[in-house]
Amino acid sequence: MANEFIKRQALLGLGWSAFAAGAVGIVVPLLPTTVFWLIALWCFGRTSSRMQGWLRNHPRLGQTLADFVDHGAICRRGKYFAISGLTVSLTLSLWLAMPPLWLTLALVVGALILSLFLWSRPEQPPSPATQTPG
């Protein structure tokens, strides 16, 4: 019983931390909002149905979060913003930190894999007519 309590509190803490980081990302350039709020949504889905519902129904990002969680869909504009932000962040990081070659290659390969993943996502959820009952 204590183990479940600790797990729930840890997930709540992570959820609130991710939510706060996403909120900061609204005003700080290059700090993502959606990624952190997806993490918060996952955490709150296991601990707080009220917060999960609030995020899913958020007037600005709720539909984006729900489309990704429910269908893996990312709108084209979201893909452009995500990949552009990733590219700018990577470029600035490499320029400012000048990491060793092995780390530079790992970061570039990771960014390419993430960009390909983002680009491969559908741009909209399937229409209700094409969904099969599940």
C-alpha positions as CSV (number, residue, x, y, z in Angstrom):
1,M,0.0,0.0,0.0
2,A,2.8,2.4,0.8
3,N,4.5,1.5,-2.4
4,E,1.4,2.6,-4.4
5,F,1.2,5.9,-2.4
6,I,4.9,6.6,-3.2
7,K,4.4,5.8,-6.9
8,R,1.3,8.0,-7.1
9,Q,3.0,10.9,-5.4
10,A,6.1,10.6,-7.7
11,L,3.9,10.6,-10.8
12,L,1.9,13.6,-9.5
13,G,5.2,15.4,-8.8
14,L,6.5,14.5,-12.3
15,G,3.2,15.6,-13.8
16,W,3.3,19.0,-12.1
17,S,6.9,19.5,-12.9
18,A,6.3,18.7,-16.6
19,F,3.3,20.9,-16.6
20,A,5.3,23.8,-15.1
21,A,8.1,23.3,-17.6
22,G,5.6,23.4,-20.4
23,A,4.0,26.5,-19.0
24,V,7.4,28.2,-18.9
25,G,7.8,27.0,-22.5
26,I,4.9,29.2,-23.6
27,V,7.0,32.3,-23.0
28,V,10.6,31.1,-23.3
29,P,11.7,30.6,-26.9
30,L,12.9,27.1,-27.9
31,L,11.6,25.5,-24.7
32,P,8.9,23.1,-25.8
33,T,5.4,23.2,-24.3
34,T,3.7,20.3,-26.0
35,V,6.3,17.7,-25.1
36,F,6.2,18.6,-21.5
37,W,2.4,18.7,-21.5
38,L,2.3,15.2,-23.1
39,I,4.4,14.0,-20.2
40,A,2.1,15.7,-17.7
41,L,-0.9,14.2,-19.5
42,W,0.6,10.7,-19.2
43,C,1.3,11.3,-15.5
44,F,-2.0,12.8,-14.7
45,G,-3.7,10.0,-16.6
46,R,-2.5,7.7,-13.9
47,T,-3.0,10.0,-10.9
48,S,-5.5,12.9,-11.5
49,S,-8.4,12.6,-13.9
50,R,-9.3,16.2,-13.2
51,M,-5.9,17.5,-14.5
52,Q,-5.9,15.0,-17.3
53,G,-9.3,16.3,-18.4
54,W,-8.3,19.9,-18.0
55,L,-5.2,19.4,-20.3
56,R,-7.2,17.4,-22.9
57,N,-9.8,20.2,-23.0
58,H,-7.3,23.1,-22.9
59,P,-8.5,25.7,-25.4
60,R,-5.1,26.2,-27.1
61,L,-3.3,22.8,-26.9
62,G,-6.0,20.3,-25.8
63,Q,-6.8,19.1,-29.4
64,T,-3.1,18.8,-30.3
65,L,-2.5,16.7,-27.2
66,A,-5.6,14.5,-27.7
67,D,-4.8,13.9,-31.4
68,F,-1.3,12.8,-30.6
69,V,-2.3,10.6,-27.6
70,D,-5.3,9.0,-29.2
71,H,-4.1,8.7,-32.8
72,G,-0.4,9.6,-33.0
73,A,-1.3,12.6,-35.2
74,I,0.7,15.8,-35.5
75,C,-0.6,18.6,-37.7
76,R,1.7,19.9,-40.4
77,R,2.3,23.2,-38.6
78,G,3.2,21.3,-35.5
79,K,5.7,19.2,-37.4
80,Y,7.3,22.3,-38.9
81,F,7.5,24.0,-35.5
82,A,8.9,20.9,-33.8
83,I,11.5,20.1,-36.4
84,S,12.5,23.8,-36.7
85,G,12.8,24.2,-33.0
86,L,14.9,21.0,-32.8
87,T,17.2,22.2,-35.6
88,V,17.7,25.6,-34.0
89,S,18.3,24.1,-30.5
90,L,20.7,21.6,-31.9
91,T,22.6,24.2,-33.9
92,L,22.9,26.5,-30.9
93,S,23.9,23.7,-28.6
94,L,26.7,22.5,-31.0
95,W,27.9,26.0,-31.6
96,L,27.9,27.1,-28.0
97,A,29.1,23.9,-26.3
98,M,31.4,22.6,-29.0
99,P,31.1,19.0,-27.8
100,P,33.5,16.2,-28.8
101,L,32.9,14.6,-32.2
102,W,31.3,11.5,-30.8
103,L,28.7,13.5,-28.9
104,T,28.1,15.8,-31.9
105,L,27.4,12.8,-34.1
106,A,25.2,11.2,-31.5
107,L,23.2,14.4,-31.2
108,V,22.8,14.9,-34.9
109,V,21.8,11.2,-35.4
110,G,19.3,11.5,-32.6
111,A,17.8,14.7,-34.0
112,L,17.5,13.1,-37.5
113,I,15.7,10.0,-36.0
114,L,13.4,12.3,-34.0
115,S,12.7,14.5,-37.1
116,L,11.9,11.4,-39.2
117,F,9.6,10.1,-36.5
118,L,7.8,13.4,-36.3
119,W,7.5,13.7,-40.1
120,S,6.1,10.1,-40.3
121,R,3.1,10.8,-38.0
122,P,-0.2,11.3,-39.7
123,E,-1.3,14.9,-40.0
124,Q,-4.8,14.4,-38.7
125,P,-6.7,11.7,-36.9
126,P,-8.6,9.3,-39.0
127,S,-12.1,10.4,-39.9
128,P,-14.9,8.5,-37.9
129,A,-16.0,6.9,-41.2
130,T,-12.6,5.1,-41.7
131,Q,-12.2,4.0,-38.1
132,T,-13.0,0.4,-37.3
133,P,-15.0,-0.3,-34.1
134,G,-12.6,-1.5,-31.4
